[in-house]
Amino acid sequence: MDEIPRIRERIDEIDQRLVLLLKDRYENARLLGRIKRARSLESRDPEREKVILRKVQGTTVRLGLEPKVTLPIFKEIFNFSVQAQQTPSHNHAIGLEGKKILVAGGTGGMGRFMANFASVHGASVKIIGRTVPRTRKIAKELEVEAGSISDATESDIVIVAVPMESVVETSIDIAKFMRKGALLTDLSSVKTGIADRISAKIPDGPEYVSLHPLFGPGVDHTTGQNIAAIPFRTGPQWKSFSRALRKAGARVHLMPGAYHDRVMGQVQVLHHFALLTLGASLRKWDGKLMTSSIVGTLERIEGLLNNWDTTIGIQRLNPFSQVVRREFAKACGQLAKMQQSDLSNIESVLQSNVQKWSRKL
């Protein structure tokens, strides 16, 4: 490829990344603005802006760039973020205005994410945690209310974001309090033996849809994110909630539970298992001379460690785990032998797979 088209293509990629980063900053500013309004704080903080500009100037000089160019850009970004903070959620109406939402497990990562998502889009949110003191502490930080299981009686939507080993029991207990037509949903990463059990044991009155956000709590917004949805009993509340997710940019995919687990066996169980195996195999490496690619890999392994119970729960509970791990071990054995016939076959499989994946991106 000629250098000019190649460089232009690279610049186009960078431009798209910049826009995505602006989107991340905008959504964080919206969330910050909601909390500031609840605490009667000014949306603009001149002292913080000065601190940021000093840091930016230092980085700019260190990288050999011109501060006269970069600093005005950041001043415009400040204006952009202040505008986001000052924009009330009702100007971004997407279907949660007036909804009462209860998040069980709202003190955990995904629980906090869902509580923030609901509250920034106009819902009245309460959270439940393992202990009353921690629930009150996190509720105060998020500027939502600390709740209890009895609040399910008046809730339009209940989101169960507890660890997988507690999902069934918590969902069944909380569904007993829910009124007819309210929506119960859980965020379990495995559906077989969990979602089907919940569906069979909860009362007939509430709607029930089992969700699996295919992202971690570290994301800044739902734009472009995939969410698997296993519908059992749907109605107006699910229609409203799914519409809100889609208007917020999420891709909501409806599917049976068995299909979900089979696909997750490949893209989640196998992926995690490969990372765990790689991490364990690097025991003799001293951490020096890092390549750019292994930095990203190490961050993913650290992410698995930070969510260890979920990581192991997925390996243990997904019904397709043993099959995909055996396939992985077989592929490793073929590569370890480094026989030309095996390598040629693996290369052919990789070429075919890459072409298939590229069409999905």
Secondary structure in CASP SS format (residue, H / E / C, confidence):
PFRMAT SS
TARGET T0000
AUTHOR 0000-0000-0000
METHOD secondary structure of the structure
MODEL  1
M C 1.00
D C 1.00
E H 1.00
I H 1.00
P H 1.00
R H 1.00
I H 1.00
R H 1.00
E H 1.00
R H 1.00
I H 1.00
D H 1.00
E H 1.00
I H 1.00
D H 1.00
Q H 1.00
R H 1.00
L H 1.00
V H 1.00
L H 1.00
L H 1.00
L H 1.00
K H 1.00
D H 1.00
R H 1.00
Y H 1.00
E H 1.00
N H 1.00
A H 1.00
R H 1.00
L H 1.00
L H 1.00
G H 1.00
R H 1.00
I H 1.00
K H 1.00
R H 1.00
A H 1.00
R C 1.00
S C 1.00
L C 1.00
E C 1.00
S C 1.00
R C 1.00
D C 1.00
P H 1.00
E H 1.00
R H 1.00
E H 1.00
K H 1.00
V H 1.00
I H 1.00
L H 1.00
R H 1.00
K H 1.00
V H 1.00
Q H 1.00
G H 1.00
T H 1.00
T H 1.00
V H 1.00
R H 1.00
L C 1.00
G C 1.00
L C 1.00
E C 1.00
P H 1.00
K H 1.00
V H 1.00
T H 1.00
L H 1.00
P H 1.00
I H 1.00
F H 1.00
K H 1.00
E H 1.00
I H 1.00
F H 1.00
N H 1.00
F H 1.00
S H 1.00
V H 1.00
Q H 1.00
A H 1.00
Q H 1.00
Q H 1.00
T C 1.00
P C 1.00
S H 1.00
H H 1.00
N H 1.00
H H 1.00
A C 1.00
I C 1.00
G C 1.00
L C 1.00
E C 1.00
G C 1.00
K C 1.00
K E 1.00
I E 1.00
L E 1.00
V E 1.00
A E 1.00
G C 1.00
G C 1.00
T C 1.00
G C 1.00
G H 1.00
M H 1.00
G H 1.00
R H 1.00
F H 1.00
M H 1.00
A H 1.00
N H 1.00
F H 1.00
A H 1.00
S H 1.00
V H 1.00
H C 1.00
G C 1.00
A C 1.00
S E 1.00
V E 1.00
K E 1.00
I E 1.00
I E 1.00
G C 1.00
R C 1.00
T C 1.00
V H 1.00
P H 1.00
R H 1.00
T H 1.00
R H 1.00
K H 1.00
I H 1.00
A H 1.00
K H 1.00
E H 1.00
L H 1.00
E C 1.00
V C 1.00
E E 1.00
A E 1.00
G C 1.00
S C 1.00
I H 1.00
S H 1.00
D H 1.00
A H 1.00
T H 1.00
E H 1.00
S C 1.00
D C 1.00
I E 1.00
V E 1.00
I E 1.00
V E 1.00
A C 1.00
V C 1.00
P C 1.00
M H 1.00
E H 1.00
S H 1.00
V H 1.00
V H 1.00
E H 1.00
T H 1.00
S H 1.00
I H 1.00
D H 1.00
I H 1.00
A H 1.00
K C 1.00
F C 1.00
M C 1.00
R C 1.00
K C 1.00
G C 1.00
A C 1.00
L E 1.00
L E 1.00
T E 1.00
D E 1.00
L C 1.00
S C 1.00
S C 1.00
V C 1.00
K C 1.00
T C 1.00
G C 1.00
I C 1.00
A H 1.00
D H 1.00
R H 1.00
I H 1.00
S H 1.00
A H 1.00
K H 1.00
I C 1.00
P C 1.00
D C 1.00
G C 1.00
P C 1.00
E E 1.00
Y E 1.00
V E 1.00
S E 1.00
L E 1.00
H E 1.00
P E 1.00
L C 1.00
F C 1.00
G C 1.00
P C 1.00
G C 1.00
V C 1.00
D C 1.00
H C 1.00
T C 1.00
T C 1.00
G C 1.00
Q C 1.00
N E 1.00
I E 1.00
A E 1.00
A E 1.00
I E 1.00
P E 1.00
F E 1.00
R E 1.00
T C 1.00
G C 1.00
P H 1.00
Q H 1.00
W H 1.00
K H 1.00
S H 1.00
F H 1.00
S H 1.00
R H 1.00
A H 1.00
L H 1.00
R H 1.00
K H 1.00
A C 1.00
G C 1.00
A C 1.00
R E 1.00
V E 1.00
H E 1.00
L E 1.00
M C 1.00
P C 1.00
G H 1.00
A H 1.00
Y H 1.00
H H 1.00
D H 1.00
R H 1.00
V H 1.00
M H 1.00
G H 1.00
Q H 1.00
V H 1.00
Q H 1.00
V H 1.00
L H 1.00
H H 1.00
H H 1.00
F H 1.00
A H 1.00
L H 1.00
L H 1.00
T H 1.00
L H 1.00
G H 1.00
A H 1.00
S H 1.00
L C 1.00
R C 1.00
K C 1.00
W C 1.00
D C 1.00
G C 1.00
K C 1.00
L C 1.00
M C 1.00
T C 1.00
S H 1.00
S H 1.00
I H 1.00
V H 1.00
G H 1.00
T H 1.00
L H 1.00
E H 1.00
R H 1.00
I H 1.00
E H 1.00
G H 1.00
L H 1.00
L H 1.00
N H 1.00
N C 1.00
W H 1.00
D H 1.00
T H 1.00
T H 1.00
I H 1.00
G H 1.00
I H 1.00
Q H 1.00
R H 1.00
L H 1.00
N C 1.00
P C 1.00
F C 1.00
S H 1.00
Q H 1.00
V H 1.00
V H 1.00
R H 1.00
R H 1.00
E H 1.00
F H 1.00
A H 1.00
K H 1.00
A H 1.00
C H 1.00
G H 1.00
Q H 1.00
L H 1.00
A H 1.00
K H 1.00
M C 1.00
Q C 1.00
Q H 1.00
S H 1.00
D H 1.00
L H 1.00
S H 1.00
N H 1.00
I H 1.00
E H 1.00
S H 1.00
V H 1.00
L H 1.00
Q H 1.00
S H 1.00
N H 1.00
V H 1.00
Q H 1.00
K H 1.00
W H 1.00
S H 1.00
R H 1.00
K H 1.00
L C 1.00
END
